[in-house]
């Protein structure tokens, strides 16, 4: 899970899709990383983009600030 998070967060436009994470690991992002996601969003390092399509799900990705401080984000998932 950690490797998946690090690799997909580095893909700045793609990020980590809730649906893909749940399909791969059988648990949702908020089930596994609730504290980390809340803290990183609160600090302006991650953003949650909600898709308008019912097929796609929420996507978490680095903000502009998060890209500058990527290592501070990545360490939270190790």
C-alpha positions in Angstrom: 0.0 0.0 0.0 2.8 2.4 0.9 4.6 1.8 -2.5 1.3 2.3 -4.3 0.7 5.6 -2.5 4.2 6.9 -3.2 4.2 6.0 -6.9 0.7 7.3 -7.6 1.1 10.5 -5.7 4.1 11.3 -7.9 1.8 11.2 -10.9 0.6 14.7 -10.2 -2.4 14.7 -12.5 -3.5 11.1 -11.8 -3.1 10.9 -8.1 -4.7 8.1 -6.1 -8.2 7.1 -7.0 -10.4 5.8 -4.2 -12.0 3.2 -6.5 -8.6 1.8 -7.7 -7.2 1.6 -4.2 -10.3 -0.2 -2.9 -10.2 -2.6 -5.9 -6.5 -3.4 -5.3 -6.5 -3.7 -1.5 -10.1 -4.4 -0.4 -10.2 -1.3 1.8 -10.8 2.4 1.2 -8.2 5.1 1.6 -10.0 6.6 4.5 -10.1 3.1 6.2 -6.4 2.8 5.9 -5.1 6.4 6.1 -7.8 8.5 7.8 -5.4 10.6 10.0 -2.8 11.0 7.3 -5.3 12.2 4.6 -7.0 14.6 7.0 -3.8 16.1 8.2 -2.3 16.5 4.7 -5.4 18.0 3.3 -5.6 20.4 6.3 -2.0 21.4 5.7 -2.7 22.2 2.1 -0.4 19.4 0.8 -3.1 17.1 -0.7 -6.4 17.9 -2.3 -9.4 15.7 -2.8 -11.1 16.0 -6.2 -14.5 14.6 -6.4 -15.5 13.3 -9.8 -18.7 14.4 -11.4 -19.0 11.0 -13.0 -20.5 8.2 -11.0 -18.1 5.8 -12.6 -15.0 7.5 -11.2 -14.4 8.2 -7.6 -12.6 10.7 -5.4 -9.0 11.2 -6.3 -6.4 12.4 -3.9 -3.4 14.3 -5.4 -0.6 16.6 -4.4 -1.4 20.4 -4.4 1.2 22.8 -5.8 2.6 23.2 -2.3 2.5 19.4 -1.8 4.7 19.0 -5.0 7.3 21.3 -3.5 7.2 19.4 -0.2 6.6 16.0 -1.6 8.9 14.2 0.8 6.9 15.5 3.7 3.8 13.9 2.2 5.5 10.6 1.2 6.9 10.0 4.7 3.3 9.9 6.1 2.6 6.8 4.0 5.8 4.8 4.9 
